[in-house]
Amino acid sequence: RWERQTATVRVERNKNFDLRTPGDSSLALTKAVFGDGSFVRRNVAFDDFGIAVGANYAINELVNVYGAASRGFVFPTLGTFAGDVRIDAEGNF
C-alpha cells in the first residue's frame, strides 16, 4: 500500500540566555538554552510504501511452517524537528 502522511509542525527557535546573577562568575549559566518565543511553522508531507507478505506450508498433519516479511513506513518523530532549527533558502527545515 502507498501511504501519505501530512502535518503542520511548529518548532520554537532556541536562544542562549545569561542566567547569572550579579556577582556570579559561573560560566555554565552564560549560555543556558531556552525557547525564545518565536516559532517556525511548516507544512510537511512524507510518503512511501509499505508491504507485507506471508506463506504457510503444511509439512504433515502435525507440522506447519510459516514465514513472513514486511517493509513499513513510519512518520518521523517530532524530535526530528526539535532543537536548533535551521531553515534553508527555500524555507525547509
N, C-alpha and C positions, 0 to 999 in steps of 0.2 A: 504494500500500500504506500501511497505517497502522502506525506504529512507536511503541513504548513502551519507554523505557529507564529503569531504576531503578538507584540506587546508594546506598550508605551513605557519607557524607562525614564525615571527622573533620578539623577545622581547629583548629590551635593558636592560642590567643589571643596577642596581642603585648603587650609591656610595654617601657617605657623604662627603661634601666639607666644608672647613672652609673659609667663606667669610669675615672674619673680616679684617679690615684694621689696620695698626699699631696704637696702642693706643686705639683701640676699645675693650671694655671688654664685649660686648653683647654676652651672651651665646646662644641666639636664632640663631645667624649666624654660630655657630660652627658645626652644623650638617644639613646644607642645602642639600636636596636630589635632585640629578640630575642624568641623564643617564651618564654612564661612557664611552660610545663609543664602548663598546663590546656587541655583540649580541649573543643570543642563538637562534638557528634555529631548528625547529622540524616540521616534517610532522605529522598532527593529522587527525584522522578519527572518525566520530561519526555515528552510525546507530541505527535506531529504526523504529517503525511502526506508521502510522497514519491511522485513520479510521473515517468515518462519516456515520451516518445513519439518516434517517428521515421517517416520516409517515404522511399521510393525511387521515382524516376521515370526510366524509360529514354527519353531523347530520341531516340536511334537506337542502332544496334548498338555504336557506339564511345563514346558519351557518356551518362553517367548522372548524375543529381543526387540528392543525399541531404541531408536536413535532420533535425535533432533538437532537442528541447527537454527540459529536465528541471528538477525542483524537488526539492531534497534536504532532509534533516533531519539536523542534527549535534548530538550531545550537547555541552553546554557544556564547555569545557576546565576542568581542575582549577584553573587560575589564577583562574578566576571566583570560586572560594571562598576564595582565599588573601588574606592581608593583614589589615587591621583588620576583624575580624569584628563586625558589628553585628546584633543579634537583635531582632526586633520583639516586640510583646506576645504574639503567637501562637507565638513560638518559631521563626520563619522567618529565614533568612539575609537 
